[in-house]
């Protein structure tokens, strides 16, 4: 699955934060809720416009973002 099919970054939507395409649901919100212990089923229930594929795309998007971050080096 290509995350760019499901994730959108548009300065006119949520100040340019990555969101699930066609919604105003930020990737950050999905990740935060999962990190707080919410299940996939709970997210799908709370956000009817969300799909399982959207949740997976959000996690892949975050993994890609972290993979491209600079890391600190020991002095």
Secondary structure, 3 states (H helix, E strand, C coil): CCHHHCEECCCCCHHHCCEECCCCCEHHHHHHHHHCCCCHHHHHHHCCCCCHHHHHHHHHHHHHHHHCCCCCCCC
